[in-house]
Amino acid sequence: MVDRPQLGPTIFVLFGATGDLSKRMVLPAFFQLAQSGLLNSEWMLIGTGRGNVSDDQFRDHVRDVLNQFAVPHDDTDWEAFARRLRFAGGGFTPDNPGTLPATVRQAREDLDASDAQLVHYLALPPSTFAETTRALGTHDLARGARVVYEKPFGTSREAFAELDEAVHHVLDEKQIYRIDHFLGKESTQNLHILRFANGLIEGVWNREHVEQVQIDVPETLDIDDRARFYDATGAVLDMLVTHLFQVAAEIAMEPPETLGADDLQSARESVIGAFRPLDTADVVLGQYEGYRDVDGVADDSTTETFVAARLWVDTDRWRGVPFLLRTGKMLGVSRQRVSLVFRSPRGPLTDIPPDGAVLTFDLSGDGEIDISMVVKEPGPDDSLTVGHLGLPLDTVPLAHALAPYSRLILDVLHGDRSLFTRPDGLAHVWTVADALLRDPPPAKPYPAGSMGPPEAEDLASPCGWLVTGSPD
């Protein structure tokens, strides 16, 4: 990471502070930043909610969160962090601000910083974004603030347009940070670093050499802890039009002028404009058997828990190369992988494995880059086999990886919008998905522990999905 100037005083307001997303992602990430010395010494975190929770009760909740999610810390770390925690209760709507404005004013006084940077993080259901944004404007908490919106930013082309208009009625675009944590992953960032810094890779990053691209995020997890949210959302909105489309854009974009925020965003959003609208014949939806038995899921739910799609990118670089996107719940393995499958060369060798030469980015954990290639099997004849070269990113000298949410929150604090989405790209995302959202194919049942409906296998021919249900 490029060295940055020290942050000024900051007040971080966490909406939905006791919700699932805050527990799993946001609070551990903010704590990591504090532990790493990446925050200014003058900061406060204010949690918000409808209940009248005391500051001490909120601190107890946060410590329980850190213990539950196994965030390493000692008493000194915790005590320094806990002193900076506050809670504002009573809800927050345009008609009723609760105690948040008063709590923010008191935080400014306690920090002796009337100009402290105000950051609002909306770890809330998307249906509340417009009203919460209006409330920020009504109660004078929007001026000069930065506002982070969780995904999805909208649920359809029309809903996106309405939300975008409502948000821009209160905020300038430079204040808006639409977060997608897949863009904060070390391996996702290495998609363009490895490519643009190495002629060996950049020279083959095109349709002449690449036969297909696979972006594969199967999960063994169920949806028990977020059933009501998931049943109203599904895999297409939760993963496909958010994470997987953004990763596809990282792969497919043309080289930007620089890796500065505006240039990088423009390159990503420009190539999203070249995504061909999805043909529902290129999409397979599935629902795992037993999904409707989950508490909070409707008995007749048709919500998909699995999606596989074939996406086409209509640029000179990628025309004719399928981008294969897959994700789902209750599958046989959990992986987060991006793979470029290279074409077999013409020449004297026959029986070359169709997936023998592959460049893979493992997006999970600290990340890993793997290159597989066809080599001679040691022995007396010329039998072919596949060998692997792996580079775990945590073994790179001086590696100090941040968790994706930590990296993105730090970018917000610094005002760096490089890894955040823009409305022009998002508008086309909803156009690409429009036919699928309006008239989705039926979700086909699949057994829990499988790799989804068998129809999805046909999308990935001739290579087939590289991630299978068997351990690697």
C-alpha positions in Angstrom: 0.0 0.0 0.0 1.2 3.5 -0.9 2.2 5.5 2.2 -0.5 8.0 3.1 -0.6 11.1 5.2 -1.8 10.7 8.8 -5.6 11.0 9.2 -7.2 13.9 10.9 -9.8 13.6 13.7 -12.6 11.3 12.6 -16.1 10.4 13.8 -17.3 7.1 12.4 -21.1 6.6 12.7 -22.1 2.9 12.3 -25.8 2.5 11.4 -27.1 -1.0 12.2 -24.3 -1.4 14.7 -25.8 -4.4 16.4 -26.7 -6.2 13.2 -25.1 -9.2 11.5 -23.0 -7.3 9.0 -21.5 -5.0 11.6 -20.7 -8.0 13.8 -19.1 -10.1 11.1 -17.3 -7.5 9.1 -17.4 -3.8 10.1 -16.5 -3.9 13.8 -13.7 -6.4 13.4 -12.3 -4.4 10.5 -12.4 -1.1 12.3 -10.7 -2.8 15.3 -7.9 -4.1 13.0 -7.3 -0.5 11.8 -7.0 0.7 15.4 -4.7 -2.2 16.3 -2.5 -1.5 13.3 -2.1 2.2 14.2 -3.8 3.3 11.0 -6.3 5.6 12.7 -5.6 9.1 14.0 -5.3 9.1 17.8 -8.4 11.4 17.7 -11.4 9.3 16.6 -14.7 8.0 17.9 -17.0 5.3 16.7 -20.7 5.9 17.4 -23.1 3.0 17.0 -26.7 3.7 16.3 -30.0 1.8 16.7 -33.6 2.0 17.8 -33.0 0.8 21.3 -31.8 3.0 24.2 -28.5 1.3 24.8 -25.9 2.8 27.1 -22.3 3.4 26.0 -21.2 0.6 28.4 -23.7 -1.8 27.1 -22.5 -1.1 23.5 -18.9 -1.6 24.6 -19.9 -5.0 26.1 -21.6 -5.9 22.8 -18.5 -4.9 20.8 -16.2 -7.0 23.0 -18.5 -10.0 22.6 -18.3 -9.5 18.9 -14.5 -9.5 18.9 -14.4 -12.6 21.0 -17.1 -14.3 18.9 -15.2 -13.7 15.7 -11.8 -14.6 17.2 -10.2 -11.2 16.7 -6.9 -11.4 18.6 -6.5 -8.7 21.2 -5.2 -8.1 24.7 -6.6 -5.9 27.5 -4.4 -2.9 26.4 -5.8 -3.0 22.8 -9.3 -3.4 24.1 -9.2 -0.6 26.7 -7.7 1.9 24.2 -10.5 1.0 21.7 -13.3 0.9 24.2 -12.7 4.5 25.3 -13.6 5.6 21.8 -17.0 3.9 21.6 -20.4 5.6 22.0 -24.0 4.7 21.2 -26.8 6.9 19.9 -30.3 5.4 20.4 -33.9 6.2 19.7 -33.8 5.4 16.0 -33.0 7.8 13.1 -35.6 9.0 10.6 -36.4 12.3 8.9 -39.0 12.9 11.6 -37.1 11.6 14.5 -33.3 11.9 14.8 -33.0 10.1 18.1 -29.9 11.0 20.1 -27.5 10.9 17.1 -27.1 14.7 16.5 -26.4 15.3 20.1 -24.0 12.4 20.3 -22.1 13.7 17.3 -21.9 17.2 18.8 -20.6 15.7 22.1 -18.0 13.7 20.2 -16.7 16.8 18.5 -16.4 18.5 21.9 -14.7 15.4 23.4 -12.2 15.4 20.5 -11.9 19.2 20.6 -12.3 19.0 16.8 -15.2 20.9 15.4 -13.9 20.0 11.9 -13.6 16.2 12.5 -14.3 14.2 9.4 -17.8 12.6 9.7 -18.2 9.2 8.1 -21.5 7.4 8.0 -21.5 3.6 7.4 -25.0 2.3 6.5 -24.8 -1.4 7.5 -28.6 -1.5 6.9 -31.1 -3.2 4.6 -31.0 -1.5 1.2 -34.7 -0.6 1.5 -33.7 1.9 4.2 -31.0 3.7 2.3 -33.1 6.5 0.8 -34.9 7.4 4.1 -31.6 7.3 6.1 -30.0 9.6 3.5 -32.9 12.0 3.7 -32.6 12.0 7.5 -28.9 12.8 7.2 -29.8 15.9 5.2 -32.7 16.9 7.4 -30.7 16.8 10.6 -27.6 18.5 9.2 -25.4 15.4 9.3 -24.6 15.3 5.6 -22.6 18.4 5.0 -19.0 17.4 4.3 -19.7 13.8 5.4 -18.7 10.6 3.6 -21.4 8.0 3.4 -20.8 4.3 2.8 -23.6 2.2 1.3 -23.6 -1.6 1.5 -24.7 -3.6 -1.5 -26.9 -4.1 -3.3 -27.3 -0.4 -4.3 -30.8 -0.9 -5.7 -32.7 -4.1 -6.6 -33.6 -3.4 -10.3 -33.0 -0.8 -13.0 -35.9 1.3 -11.8 -35.1 0.9 -8.1 -31.4 1.9 -8.8 -32.4 5.0 -10.6 -34.8 6.1 -7.8 -32.3 5.4 -5.1 -29.5 7.2 -7.0 -31.7 10.3 -7.5 -32.7 10.3 -3.8 -29.1 10.0 -2.6 -27.8 12.7 -5.0 -30.5 15.0 -3.8 -28.6 15.1 -0.5 -25.0 14.2 -1.3 -22.5 15.0 -4.0 -21.0 12.0 -5.8 -17.6 12.6 -4.2 -19.3 12.0 -0.8 -20.7 8.6 -1.8 -18.9 5.3 -1.3 -20.8 2.2 -2.7 -18.9 -0.6 -1.1 -18.2 -4.0 -2.6 -15.8 -5.9 -0.4 -14.6 -8.2 -3.2 -12.8 -5.1 -4.6 -10.9 -4.8 -1.3 -9.4 -8.3 -1.4 -5.6 -8.5 -1.9 -6.0 -11.0 -4.8 -8.6 -8.9 -6.6 -6.2 -5.9 -6.6 -3.5 -8.2 -7.8 -5.6 -8.9 -10.9 -4.6 -5.6 -12.4 -1.2 -5.3 -10.6 0.1 -8.7 -11.9 -1.2 -7.9 -15.3 0.0 -4.3 -15.7 3.4 -4.9 -14.0 4.4 -8.0 -15.9 4.7 -8.1 -19.7 4.6 -11.9 -19.5 1.0 -11.7 -18.3 -0.2 -8.6 -20.1 0.8 -10.1 -23.4 -1.6 -13.0 -23.1 -4.5 -11.2 -21.4 -6.8 -11.3 -24.4 -9.0 -13.6 -26.5 -6.2 -14.7 -28.7 -4.8 -16.7 -25.8 -7.6 -17.1 -23.3 -10.4 -19.6 -24.0 -12.6 -18.8 -21.0 -12.6 -17.0 -17.7 -14.2 -18.5 -14.6 -15.2 -16.5 -11.5 -16.3 -19.2 -9.1 -17.6 -18.6 -5.5 -19.3 -21.7 -4.2 -20.2 -21.7 -0.5 -20.9 -24.5 1.9 -22.8 -22.0 4.2 -26.5 -22.0 4.6 -28.7 -18.9 5.1 -30.0 -19.6 8.6 -28.6 -16.4 10.2 -30.0 -14.1 7.5 -33.0 -16.1 6.1 -35.5 -13.2 5.8 -33.0 -11.0 4.1 -31.8 -13.7 1.8 -35.3 -14.9 0.8 -36.1 -11.3 -0.3 -32.8 -11.1 -2.2 -31.5 -14.3 -3.6 -28.2 -15.2 -5.2 -28.5 -13.0 -8.2 -28.9 -9.8 -6.2 -26.7 -10.9 -3.3 -23.7 -12.0 -5.4 -24.0 -11.9 -9.2 -24.9 -8.3 -10.0 -22.6 -7.1 -7.2 -19.4 -9.1 -6.4 -19.1 -11.3 -9.5 -19.9 -8.5 -12.1 -17.3 -6.2 -10.4 -14.6 -8.9 -10.4 -15.4 -9.5 -14.1 -14.9 -5.8 -14.8 -11.5 -5.9 -13.0 -10.4 -8.7 -15.4 -11.9 -7.3 -18.5 -11.0 -3.6 -18.3 -8.6 -1.9 -20.6 -5.4 -0.4 -19.1 -6.2 2.8 -17.4 -4.0 5.9 -17.8 -2.9 5.6 -14.2 -4.0 3.6 -11.1 -5.4 6.8 -9.6 -9.0 6.7 -8.4 -10.7 8.4 -11.4 -8.7 6.5 -14.0 -9.2 3.1 -12.4 -12.9 3.7 -11.8 -13.3 4.9 -15.4 -11.6 1.8 -16.8 -13.8 -0.5 -14.7 -17.1 1.3 -15.4 -16.3 1.6 -19.1 -15.9 -2.1 -19.6 -19.1 -2.8 -17.7 -20.7 -0.7 -20.4 -19.6 -3.5 -22.8 -21.2 -6.3 -20.9 -23.8 -7.9 -23.1 -27.3 -8.1 -21.5 -27.7 -11.6 -20.0 -29.6 -14.1 -22.1 -31.7 -16.2 -19.7 -30.7 -19.2 -21.9 -27.2 -18.6 -20.5 -28.3 -18.7 -16.9 -29.0 -21.6 -14.5 -30.7 -20.9 -11.2 -31.1 -23.4 -8.4 -32.5 -23.8 -4.9 -31.0 -26.3 -2.4 -33.3 -29.0 -1.1 -34.5 -28.1 2.3 -34.3 -24.3 1.8 -38.0 -23.8 2.3 -37.8 -25.6 5.6 -35.6 -22.8 7.1 -37.3 -20.6 9.6 -38.0 -17.2 7.9 -38.3 -18.7 4.4 -41.8 -18.9 2.8 -43.1 -22.4 2.3 -43.6 -21.7 -1.5 -40.4 -19.6 -2.0 -39.0 -19.5 -5.5 -35.9 -17.6 -4.4 -32.7 -18.9 -6.0 -29.8 -20.0 -3.7 -27.6 -20.8 -6.8 -26.8 -19.0 -10.0 -24.4 -19.9 -12.9 -24.2 -17.5 -15.8 -22.3 -17.1 -19.1 -21.5 -13.4 -19.6 -20.1 -12.0 -22.8 -17.9 -8.9 -23.0 -18.2 -7.1 -26.3 -14.8 -5.5 -26.7 -12.0 -6.3 -29.1 -10.0 -7.8 -26.3 -12.6 -10.3 -25.1 -15.2 -10.7 -27.9 -16.2 -14.4 -28.1 -14.6 -15.4 -24.7 -17.2 -16.6 -22.2 -16.9 -15.2 -18.6 -18.4 -18.0 -16.5 -19.8 -16.9 -13.2 -21.0 -19.2 -10.5 -22.0 -19.0 -6.8 -24.4 -20.7 -4.5 -25.2 -21.8 -0.9 -24.9 -25.3 0.6 -22.6 -26.5 -2.1 -19.9 -29.1 -1.8 -16.9 -26.8 -1.2 -16.2 -23.2 -0.3 -13.9 -21.4 -2.8 -13.3 -17.9 -4.1 -11.4 -18.3 -7.4 -10.8 -16.4 -10.6 -9.3 -18.5 -13.4 -8.1 -17.7 -16.9 -8.0 -20.9 -18.9 -5.6 -20.6 -21.8 -6.0 -22.1 -25.2 -4.1 -25.2 -26.2 -1.3 -24.2 -28.6 -1.1 -25.7 -32.1 1.9 -27.9 -32.6 3.2 -31.4 -32.5 1.8 -32.4 -29.1 -1.6 -34.1 -28.9 -3.9 -35.0 -26.0 -3.1 -31.7 -24.2 -5.5 -31.4 -21.3 -8.1 -28.6 -22.1 -7.6 -27.1 -18.7 -3.8 -27.7 -18.5 -2.7 -24.0 -18.7 -4.5 -21.9 -16.1 -3.7 -18.7 -14.2 -5.7 -18.7 -10.9 -6.3 -16.1 -8.3 -7.5 -17.4 -5.0 -9.5 -14.5 -3.5 -10.0 -16.1 0.0 -8.0 -15.4 3.1 -4.7 -13.6 2.3 -4.9 -14.8 -1.3 -2.7 -16.9 -3.6 -1.7 -16.9 -7.2 -1.4 -20.2 -8.9 -0.1 -21.1 -12.4 -0.8 -24.6 -13.8 1.0 -25.7 -16.9 1.4 -28.9 -18.9 4.8 -30.5 -18.4 6.5 -33.8 -19.2 5.8 -36.4 -16.6 9.2 -37.6 -15.3 10.0 -41.0 -16.7 11.2 -42.8 -19.8 8.4 -41.6 -22.2 6.7 -38.3 -23.2 3.6 -38.6 -21.1 2.0 -35.3 -20.2 0.9 -34.1 -16.7 -0.1 -30.8 -15.1 2.2 -29.0 -12.7 1.5 -26.1 -10.4 3.4 -23.0 -9.3 1.9 -21.3 -6.3 2.6 -17.9 -4.6 0.7 -17.4 -1.3 0.5 -13.6 -1.0 1.2 -13.8 2.8 4.7 -15.1 2.0 5.6 -12.0 -0.1 8.4 -10.1 1.7 7.1 -7.4 4.1 3.5 -8.5 3.5 1.0 -6.8 5.8 -2.4 -7.7 4.4 -5.5 -6.0 5.6 -8.9 -7.7 5.6 -11.0 -6.4 2.7 -13.3 -4.4 4.9 -10.4 -2.9 6.7 -8.8 -1.8 3.5 -12.0 -0.3 2.1 -12.9 1.5 5.4 -9.3 2.9 5.4 -9.8 4.1 1.8 -13.0 5.9 2.9 -11.2 7.6 5.8 -8.6 8.8 3.3 -11.2 9.8 0.7 -9.8 7.3 -1.9 -12.7 6.1 -4.1 -10.5 3.8 -6.4 -12.1 0.6 -5.2 -15.7 1.9 -5.0 -18.4 1.7 -7.7 -19.8 4.6 -9.7 -23.4 5.2 -10.8 -22.6 5.0 -14.6 -21.3 1.4 -14.2 -24.0 0.4 -11.8 -26.7 1.7 -14.2 -25.4 -0.6 -16.9 -25.1 -3.5 -14.4 -28.9 -3.3 -13.9 -29.4 -3.1 -17.7 -27.3 -6.3 -18.1 -29.4 -8.1 -15.5 -32.8 -6.6 -16.4 -34.2 -9.5 -18.5 -33.1 -12.0 -15.9 -34.7 -10.1 -13.0 -37.9 -9.5 -14.9 -38.4 -13.1 -16.2 -36.0 -15.5 -14.3 -35.9 -19.2 -15.3 -37.3 -21.5 -12.6 -34.8 -22.4 -9.9 -34.0 -26.1 -10.2 -33.6 -28.1 -7.0 -30.2 -29.5 -6.1 -29.1 -31.6 -3.1 -27.2 -29.9 -0.3 -23.5 -30.7 -0.6 -23.6 -31.0 -4.4 -22.2 -28.4 -6.8 -25.6 -27.2 -7.9 -28.0 -28.2 -10.7 -26.4 -30.5 -13.3 -27.6 -28.1 -16.0 -24.9 -25.7 -14.9 -22.2 -28.0 -16.0 -23.1 -27.4 -19.7 -22.3 -23.7 -19.3 -18.6 -24.4 -18.7 -17.9 -26.8 -21.5 -15.5 -27.9 -22.9 -13.2 -27.4 -19.9 -15.9 -27.8 -17.2 -15.8 -26.0 -13.9 -12.3 -26.1 -12.4 -13.7 -26.1 -8.9 -15.3 -29.4 -8.1 -16.9 -30.9 -5.0 -13.7 -32.8 -4.3 -10.9 -31.4 -2.0 -8.1 -30.0 -4.1 
